[in-house]
């Protein structure tokens, strides 16, 4: 399976421009043979736009996801993206994966809300993402800050996930996440972790790029720069080729200490 990742500029409330740009990236990813394109956190309607989160949030069966399902089916490339989801009176920082046939494969609500803005804008998710089949792999999602808590990715791996998709919005100044923590999570769990970040300014926040797809040896299969938009495409057969001696055995060999 080929996986694509789009390091995008923030949408900043420009919904139609964002969807148009996403369509172009899906076409490019499909032309490169990718079956899924990973897109950053709160791509719709924008991360640093708390004024829009509740106002524009939509249900899972709303216009945004319906349109994206159609685009995925037309291009033959699925999409995983972050967006603001409304469910009754609650608004969630959500991620959804749509397959290359337009079917919704997985849906997740962020558990670890970061900082005062997120905690004011969103309700906290309670459940980890159920593992779902994606082109012969077992996949699941986390969102941004979630990946910094080892227990979440470990639980997904224990449930069978070998591909963890992470839409994110990580600002400049926190590059240790892309450079160290994401590769560590991949190695710890003998998995591929794909982390799609925003890049550039949105209001008073500047996002740091460095989007990465990390393999089970803790090395980057591909990494974008700290400035500018990028489209990464990786054949995940490269992850399967990592020698056994370089992989973690934690899933099989971990033994908790006695109290």
HELIX and SHEET records of a PDB file:
HELIX    1   1 UNK A   15  UNK A   31  1                                  17    
HELIX    2   2 UNK A   50  UNK A   56  1                                   7    
HELIX    3   3 UNK A   63  UNK A   75  1                                  13    
HELIX    4   4 UNK A  115  UNK A  121  1                                   7    
HELIX    5   5 UNK A  144  UNK A  148  5                                   5    
HELIX    6   6 UNK A  150  UNK A  158  1                                   9    
HELIX    7   7 UNK A  176  UNK A  176  1                                   1    
HELIX    8   8 UNK A  177  UNK A  181  3                                   5    
HELIX    9   9 UNK A  182  UNK A  188  1                                   7    
HELIX   10  10 UNK A  237  UNK A  240  1                                   4    
HELIX   11  11 UNK A  244  UNK A  246  5                                   3    
HELIX   12  12 UNK A  250  UNK A  253  1                                   4    
SHEET    1   A 6 UNK A 104  UNK A 109  0                                        
SHEET    2   A 6 UNK A  90  UNK A  98 -1                                        
SHEET    3   A 6 UNK A  78  UNK A  87 -1                                        
SHEET    4   A 6 UNK A  36  UNK A  38  1                                        
SHEET    5   A 6 UNK A   2  UNK A   7  1                                        
SHEET    6   A 6 UNK A 230  UNK A 235 -1                                        
SHEET    1   B 6 UNK A 132  UNK A 134  0                                        
SHEET    2   B 6 UNK A 137  UNK A 143 -1                                        
SHEET    3   B 6 UNK A 163  UNK A 167  1                                        
SHEET    4   B 6 UNK A 192  UNK A 196  1                                        
SHEET    5   B 6 UNK A 212  UNK A 214 -1                                        
SHEET    6   B 6 UNK A 220  UNK A 223 -1                                        
SHEET    1   C 2 UNK A 199  UNK A 202  0                                        
SHEET    2   C 2 UNK A 205  UNK A 208 -1                                        
END                                                                             
